[in-house]
Amino acid sequence: MISVILLGTGNLANHLIDAFLQTKNVNLVQVYGRNAAALAKFKKTVDTTSNLAHLKEADIYIIAISDDAIAEFSEQLLVRDKLVVHTSGSVSIDAIKTSNRGVFYPLQTFTKDKPINFTAIPICIETKQKEDFNQLQQLASLLSNNVYTIDSNQRKYIHLAAVFTNNFVNYMYKIGNDICDENNIPFEILHPLILESATKIKNNKPVSIQTGPAVRNDKKTISNHLKLLKDDEKEIYNLLTQSIQNTYGKKL
């Protein structure tokens, strides 16, 4: 049985709390949060505190807070000879100031109150010491079937790739949704197209399945599209079109 204390009450922390409570051989000892109101929803299922001086003993302390606050927060922890890890994709392991430190990074986008299956989520782990690694690997394996040993340098590139493949792509969905709304078109009409595109990359490299007017060098369609767009959307369209054409050796 691995004992865990979770430090944070944000989206990821909420999902981790649910996952730990449902996982055999994991004992969620306590949840810490600065905001007492945010802790209220967990009081019936786990011990809570908003005072770091009242933290209990555990094998692993997981910091699930905003990236910019990790270093300063870790300095406030009164934890000795216990493993302290953070959950960030872009912050180095060395941001944690305790001697036993590591990273426990679930590679997924998390939305509050949307259930998620942790067994399918890749978890990237890193530690400074071998004995800590074995313990963190055991914890990660209890939650997920996909555990990867990833160092801080690799992880920052994974996070960058995730921004392109998730955050930026979602913003493209937002623009597409806006265009549909403004022209009385149900956005749902694009759902099969979105799902097909996402499914294809499971078995194909993205570079081999690019479609659309940019890769075809369809100048007339590109020109017509630009006439329909607002100024900021035109800038994005032009930038992406040019980048695609540079990749495939075509020019506007």
N, C-alpha and C positions, 0 to 999 in steps of 0.2 A: 504493500500500500504506500503510495507516494502522497505526502501531504503538501498542499499548495496554499499560498496566500496570494490573492489577486489584489493589485493596487491600481484602482481606476474604476470608473463607472460609465465609460463612453460606449459607443456601438460595439467595438471589438470586445471590451470587457463584458458587456451583457451577454454576448454570444458564448464567450469562454465560460462564464458562470454557468450558463445552461448546459454546456457540453460537459464540464467537470462534474456537475451534479448528476448527470445521467451516465457517467462512465465508471465502470467497476474498477476497483483498485486505485482510485483517485479520491483523496479526502480533501475537499475544499474546506480548509479550516476557518478562513476569515476573508472578508472583503473590506478593503479600505477605500474611502472616498472623502474628499474635502467637503462635499455638499451632503449634508445629512438628509435632505429631501430625496436626493438621488439614491441614497442607500435604503430608503424606507421599503422599497418593493422587494428587497432581498431578506429582510429581517425574519421572515417566517421560515426561511429555508437554510440560512447560514448566518453565523455570527458576523457582525459588522462593527466598524469603528471609523471615526473621523479624526482620530488622534494617533499619530505615528508612535507615540510613546506606549500605546496600548496594544501594539502588534503582538500576536502570539508566535509561538515557535512553529516552524514548518521546514520541510526539506528544500522547497523552491519558492522564491518570491518573484512574482511576475508583474513587471511594471507595464501597464497598458494605458498610457497617457499620451498627450501630444508630443511630437518629436522634440520640439524646442525645449520642453521642460524636463526631459529625461535626466540630463547630466546634473542639473541643480537638485532635482528631486532625489536622485540616488545618494547624494551627499548627506541628505537628511535622515537616511535610513539607519537605524541603530541595530544593524544586523551584522553578526560576526560569524565567520566560518560557515556560512550558508550560501547557497547558490542564488544569485540575483540576476534575473534576465529581463530584457525589454522585448517588445513586440514590433519594433519599427523595421521597415524595409530600407530606410535610407540613413539610419544612424549607426555609427561604428559601435562595436562591442566595447571599445575603450571609453565610451561616454559614461558607462557605469563605473563608479569609483571604488566599489568593493573589490577585494582580492579574488573572490569566487564569482565570476561574472560570465554572462552568456547572452545569447539571442534566441528567441522563440518566435519566429515570424510566420504566421499563417498567411499564405499568399492567396488572398481572396478579397473581394469587395464586400463590405458588411453594411447592411441596412437595418436600422432599428426595427424590431418587431417582425422581421421577415425570417422565418425559420431556415436553418441551413444545415446541411449534412456534413459534419466535420470529417467523417471517414474518407471523403473524397477530396478534401482540401490539402494541397501540398503544404507541409510545414518545414521551414528552413531553420536549421539549428546550428549553433556555433558556441564553443566554450573555449576558455583558456587552458583548462586542466582536464586530463583524460578522465578522472573519476567523475568530474562534473558532467562531461559529455555522456558518459554511460547513463547517468541518471536522467539527463534531459532527453536523451534518445528514448529511454523507456517511457517517459511521460508522453512525448510526442507520438510514440507508437500506440499508446493506449487510446489516443484520440483519432489518429489518421493512419490510413494505409499507404500514404505517400510522404515519407520523411526523407529530407535531403540534407546532406552535410554541405553547408554553403558558408564561405568566409565573408567578412565584411566587404571586401573589394568586389566579390561576385554579386553580393546582395544588392549593392547600390546600382549595379547594372540591371539586375532583375527588376528592381523597383522602377528604374527608368523605362525599361521595356513594358512594364505593367501600365505606366502612365500613358504610353502610346496606344497600347492594345485595349485599354479599358477606359481611362478617363477621357482621353481625346476622342476615342470612338463614340463614347456616350454623348460628348458634346456635338458630334456630327448627327447623332440621333435627335438631339434637341433642335438643331437647325432644320432637319427634315420634318420634325413634328411641327415646328413653327410654320413652315411652308404649307404643310397640309392644313393646319388650322386656319391660316389666312385665306385659303381657297376652298373651304368647306369640304375637305377631303378627310375621311377617317384615317388616322395614322395606322390603324390596325391592318390596312391594306398592304402595308410594307412588312408586316411581321413575318410572313413566309420567306420573303427575300432576305431579311436579316438572319433568320434561323438557318437558311440554306448556306449563306456565306460563312456563318460561324461553324457549321457542321463540316464544310469542305476542308477547312484548315486542319482537321484532325488527321487527314490522310494525304495532304498536299502541302508543299511549301507555298506560302503566300505569293511569292514572286511568280509562280507558275500558273496562278489562277486569276490574275488581274484582268478585269473586264472594264468596259465603259468607254466613253468617247475619247478620253485622254490617251489611253493605250492604243486606240484605233486611229488616233490623229484625225478625228471627225471634227474638222474646223467649223463647219456650219452649225452642228449641234452645240459645240462649245460657245460659239458666238451667241446663239439663241438663249442658252442658259444664262449667260452673263447679263443679258438684257432684262431678265426676270428677277435678278438679285439686287438686294440692297448693297450699299457701298462696302460695309464690313464683310458681308457674305461674298461679295465679288473678290475681295482681297484673299480670303481663304480659298475660294474656288480656284483662282489663278495660281496661287502658291502650290496647291496640291496638284493641279493639272501639270504645271511646269515640272514639279518634282517627279511625277509619274513618267512624263515624257523624257526627262533626263535619264531616268533609270532604264527605260526601254529604247533609248536611242532615237527618239522622235522629237520634233520641234514644232512649236505652234506656227 
